[in-house]
């Protein structure tokens, strides 16, 4: 497929229009009226589909539902760019796969004229909206929308019906070591556990303790604070001596890890404003900081 253009598109009504076609598969969703039915063998999956794994058990369950009730929500397709006699899936690959297990020969479809950029964007949005999506895959979807299409957290929050803090907290998870992310995907850690570990030098070792001891999120936060304060009683406290909340500590650790400099945040609960200070050890570090801030 052609690469998306580098010029960002605003979300606004554009994304809202795309989202209108991405309907959930739940029985309570309002079915859309299909344009026509198409033989299964004339439908092809999107080769750039970001979702690469489809659980066999979930597909079998969906296939059983399709055998009983048929395909409730039509697939969204477009003409295959490489073969006008075929159709390429824009949204609904799970239904297409499950329908084949159910031995259906035709599927209801809605035909749209989408370009390559819109197809990829819809595929990402469809994955994000899936209820059983794990936090890592959801965060990766947000990151793709930001990196590939120039969307901001505020824009995505408004268009996708999510809070900005929800998106920001998930994006922070992507800074965790690979082992911790794998445990999060496998369900051995919750998103709450993982958030407390973001930016911590001993995240892997702490995660192993959490899993072995079956710690709660609150117990995890206490464990992380204890690790942060070891050997440095002032760490984790504000200038006034008050203990900092877990979110503030997480942001400090994340920024410190990204900038490779000590970051301190003074933020009083209940107030919108605060103070952020960054400590550098050399003029070279200061130059690096200026380059990072200017995007050069």
C-alpha positions in Angstrom: 0.0 0.0 0.0 1.0 3.6 -0.5 2.4 5.3 2.6 0.2 7.8 4.4 1.0 11.4 3.7 3.1 13.1 6.3 0.7 16.0 6.6 -1.5 15.5 9.7 -5.3 15.5 9.2 -7.5 17.0 11.9 -9.8 14.6 13.7 -13.0 16.7 13.8 -15.8 15.5 11.6 -13.3 13.5 9.5 -12.6 10.9 12.2 -16.2 11.0 13.4 -17.3 9.9 9.9 -14.8 7.1 9.9 -15.9 5.9 13.3 -19.5 5.8 12.2 -18.6 2.8 10.1 -16.8 0.9 12.8 -19.6 -0.7 14.7 -19.2 -3.2 17.6 -20.1 -6.8 17.1 -22.3 -6.9 20.2 -25.8 -8.1 19.8 -27.1 -4.8 21.4 -25.5 -2.7 18.6 -27.8 -1.2 16.0 -27.3 -3.2 12.8 -26.3 -1.3 9.7 -28.0 -1.9 6.4 -25.7 -3.7 3.9 -25.2 -2.5 0.4 -25.0 -6.1 -0.9 -23.8 -9.6 -0.2 -20.4 -10.8 -1.6 -19.0 -14.3 -1.9 -16.5 -15.1 0.9 -13.8 -16.0 -1.6 -14.0 -12.6 -3.2 -13.1 -10.9 0.1 -9.5 -10.3 1.1 -8.1 -9.2 4.5 -6.2 -5.9 4.7 -2.5 -6.7 4.4 -1.6 -3.8 6.7 -4.0 -4.8 9.4 -2.3 -3.9 12.7 -4.0 -6.8 14.5 -2.0 -9.9 13.7 -3.3 -12.4 16.3 -6.9 -13.8 16.5 -7.6 -16.1 19.4 -9.0 -19.4 18.3 -11.5 -19.7 21.2 -12.9 -16.3 20.5 -13.3 -17.0 16.8 -15.0 -20.3 17.5 -17.4 -18.6 19.9 -18.2 -15.9 17.2 -18.6 -18.7 14.6 -21.2 -20.4 16.7 -23.1 -17.2 17.1 -23.0 -16.6 13.3 -24.3 -20.2 12.6 -27.3 -19.4 14.9 -28.0 -15.7 14.0 -26.0 -14.9 10.9 -23.7 -11.9 10.6 -25.4 -9.1 12.4 -23.1 -6.3 11.4 -22.0 -6.1 7.8 -18.3 -5.9 6.9 -16.9 -2.6 5.7 -15.0 -3.1 2.5 -13.5 -1.3 -0.4 -12.6 -2.4 -3.9 -9.2 -4.2 -3.8 -6.6 -1.7 -5.2 -4.9 -4.5 -7.0 -7.9 -6.4 -8.4 -11.2 -4.7 -9.1 -13.0 -8.1 -9.0 -12.2 -8.5 -5.3 -13.0 -6.5 -2.1 -10.6 -5.6 0.7 -11.7 -5.6 4.3 -11.6 -2.2 6.0 -13.4 -3.3 9.2 -14.6 -6.7 10.3 -11.8 -9.2 9.7 -12.9 -11.3 12.8 -16.4 -11.7 11.3 -14.9 -12.8 8.0 -12.7 -15.4 9.6 -15.5 -16.6 11.9 -17.9 -16.8 8.9 -15.5 -19.1 7.2 -15.4 -21.4 10.3 -19.2 -21.3 10.2 -19.1 -22.3 6.5 -21.0 -19.3 5.2 -20.6 -18.7 1.4 -21.7 -15.0 1.3 -21.3 -12.1 3.6 -23.2 -8.7 3.9 -20.9 -5.8 3.2 -21.0 -2.0 3.0 -18.8 -0.6 0.3 -16.8 2.6 0.9 -14.3 4.6 -1.1 -11.4 4.9 1.4 -7.8 5.7 0.6 -4.9 3.8 2.1 -4.5 6.3 5.0 -8.1 6.1 6.0 -8.1 2.2 5.8 -5.2 2.1 8.2 -6.8 4.6 10.5 -10.0 2.7 10.7 -8.2 -0.6 11.3 -6.5 1.0 14.3 -9.7 2.6 15.6 -11.5 -0.7 15.3 -8.9 -2.5 17.3 -8.9 0.3 20.0 -12.7 0.0 20.4 -12.6 -3.8 21.1 -13.7 -4.4 24.7 -11.2 -7.3 25.3 -8.2 -5.5 23.9 -5.3 -5.6 26.4 -3.8 -2.3 27.7 -0.6 -2.7 25.7 -2.3 -3.2 22.4 -4.7 -0.3 23.2 -1.8 2.0 24.0 0.0 0.9 20.8 -3.1 1.9 18.9 -3.1 5.4 20.4 0.6 5.7 19.7 0.0 4.8 16.0 -2.7 7.3 15.7 -0.4 10.0 17.1 2.7 9.1 15.2 1.2 8.3 11.8 -1.6 10.8 11.6 -0.4 13.6 13.9 -3.4 13.4 16.3 -3.0 14.8 19.8 -4.2 13.2 23.1 -6.9 15.9 23.4 -8.2 15.3 19.9 -8.3 11.5 20.4 -10.0 11.8 23.8 -12.7 14.0 22.3 -13.3 11.9 19.2 -13.0 8.4 20.8 -15.1 9.2 23.9 -12.2 8.6 26.2 -10.7 10.8 29.0 -7.4 12.4 28.2 -6.0 10.9 31.4 -7.0 7.4 30.3 -5.1 7.8 27.0 -2.1 9.5 28.8 -1.8 6.7 31.4 -1.9 4.0 28.8 0.7 5.7 26.7 3.0 5.7 29.7 2.9 1.9 29.8 4.8 1.7 26.5 7.9 3.0 28.4 8.0 -0.2 30.5 10.6 -3.0 29.8 9.5 -5.7 27.4 9.3 -8.3 30.1 6.8 -6.2 32.1 4.7 -5.5 29.0 4.6 -9.3 28.3 3.3 -10.0 31.8 0.7 -7.2 31.3 -0.5 -8.8 28.0 -0.6 -12.2 29.7 -2.8 -10.8 32.5 -0.2 -11.5 35.2 -0.2 -7.8 35.9 -3.0 -5.3 35.7 -2.7 -1.8 34.2 -2.8 -0.4 37.7 0.2 -2.5 38.7 2.1 -1.5 35.6 1.4 2.2 36.0 3.1 2.2 39.3 6.3 0.7 37.7 6.6 3.2 34.8 10.1 4.7 34.8 11.4 2.7 37.7 14.9 1.3 37.3 14.0 -2.0 39.0 10.6 -2.4 37.2 11.3 -6.0 36.1 12.4 -7.1 39.6 9.5 -5.4 41.3 7.1 -6.9 38.8 8.4 -10.3 39.6 7.7 -9.7 43.3 4.2 -8.4 42.6 3.4 -11.6 40.6 5.0 -14.0 43.1 3.3 -12.4 46.1 0.0 -11.6 44.4 0.2 -8.0 45.6 -2.7 -5.6 45.1 -2.3 -2.3 43.3 -2.2 -0.4 46.6 0.4 -2.8 47.9 2.4 -2.3 44.7 2.3 1.5 45.1 3.7 1.1 48.6 6.4 -1.3 47.4 7.5 1.1 44.6 7.6 4.1 47.0 9.7 2.1 49.4 12.1 1.2 46.6 12.3 4.9 45.5 12.9 6.2 49.0 15.6 3.6 50.0 18.8 5.5 50.7 17.2 8.9 50.0 14.5 9.9 52.5 13.7 13.1 50.6 12.9 11.3 47.4 9.1 11.0 46.8 8.3 14.1 48.9 7.6 17.7 48.0 9.6 20.7 49.1 7.1 21.1 52.0 7.8 17.5 53.2 4.4 16.1 52.0 4.4 12.7 50.3 3.8 12.9 46.6 0.9 11.1 45.0 1.6 8.0 42.8 0.7 9.8 39.5 3.2 12.6 40.2 5.9 10.1 41.0 5.2 8.2 37.8 5.4 11.3 35.6 8.7 12.2 37.3 10.1 8.8 36.6 8.9 8.8 33.0 10.3 12.2 32.2 13.6 11.4 34.0 13.9 8.2 31.9 13.2 10.0 28.7 15.4 13.0 29.3 18.1 11.1 31.3 18.1 14.0 33.7 16.6 14.4 37.2 13.1 15.8 37.1 11.2 17.2 40.0 7.5 18.1 40.0 5.8 20.3 42.7 2.1 19.8 42.4 -0.3 20.5 45.2 -3.5 18.3 45.2 -6.6 20.1 44.0 -4.6 22.7 42.0 -4.2 22.8 38.3 -0.8 24.5 38.2 2.6 23.5 39.7 6.3 23.7 39.1 8.5 21.4 37.0 12.3 21.6 37.4 15.0 19.7 35.4 18.5 19.3 36.7 21.4 18.9 34.2 25.0 17.9 35.0 26.7 19.5 32.0 26.3 22.0 29.2 26.1 19.0 26.8 23.0 17.7 28.7 21.5 21.2 28.5 22.1 21.2 24.7 20.4 17.8 24.5 17.4 19.2 26.4 17.1 22.2 24.1 17.3 19.9 21.1 14.6 17.7 22.5 12.3 20.6 23.3 12.8 22.2 19.9 12.3 18.9 18.0 15.7 19.1 16.3 
